[in-house]
Amino acid sequence: MENTRVTLCGVELDNPVIPASGTFGYGYEFAELYDINCLGTFSFKGTTREPRFGNPTPRIADCTGGMINAVGLQNPGVEQVISEELPKLKKVFHKPVMANVSGFSVEDYAYTCERLDQQEQVGWLEVNISCPNVHGGGMSFGTDPAAAASVIRAIKAVTKKPVIAKLSPNVTDITAIAKACEEAGADGISLINTLLGMRIDLKTKRPVIANTMGGFSGPAIFPVALRMVYQTARAVNIPVIGIGGVSTAEDVLEMMLAGATAVEVGAANLVDPFICRDIVRDLPEAMRRYGIGNLCDIIGGVTQWEKT
């Protein structure tokens, strides 16, 4: 019998499959389609201190091998998430859930994480440090090691649950950011967030996205994500969650061989709402096909092979 269990920052998961933030809402919409308790866990919609309406429309653009989005962190704010969304979520999902947090200042991040850390069902805090630093000229926290570390350090000072830093790929050296987060106390790293992309409408001669640019995701980014997971897993001594273009059980195995302890599925949820259920179902058969008895044994396996 194939063993799909993994342990993420001290919490055991039935399997490593995690729907990514922004693609799975707060879970209960998908619970109308299938029993979402088959998942390892899921990362709920990115939450900020105050409610956000998001960016102007159009926010979505199709492109070869994926999509571009500029939703703009639309969410009801942390207090409403706690009072309304989490109680509804708890009725349909009976495992620890991952809370995804965004902010525009260190104080924003610390406040939101402290509030969510107090919620019983929250098992991990996934901190999206790809947001613009309003006190730092608009540059993303995730593009500067010192800024990234300052966010993680502030969050760790007010929380007890595992803190996972979600990193942007739009940097020169992602390992420098990852190591800075680890040194600041991060318990894990998730990557990658979306690449920056754009499309132009040939008829109007204008960008398709109202925001001009947006986050590029989908199958086309899988090789980039895999490479960054591989580099990061070799650079840090904390668990890594692989994200980016994952849509099959085989993709999950590749991510784990590159060094991921768990794997998030993003844009594929928007194409096929059953995709995560199907990956969980297909994983044991894929393991049999490739002679894998225990998923934990292959984490970083490509690195082990290199050293032999």
Protein Blocks (a to p, Z undefined) as FASTA:
>chain_A
ZZfbdceehiacfbfcdcdehilonojmmmmmmcfklpmbdcdddddfbdcebjcddfbd
cdehiacddekopaebjklmmmmmmmmmmmmoccdcddddddfbfklmmmmmmmmmmpmk
lmbdcddfkbccfknoopafklpfklmmmmmmmmmmmccbdcdddddfkbfblmlmmmmm
mmnopabdcdddddddddddfklopafblnlpacdedjklmmmmmmmmmmmmmmpccdcd
deehiabfklmmmmmmnopabdcdfklmmmmmmlmmmmmmmmmmmmmmnopablklmgok
lmmmmmZZ
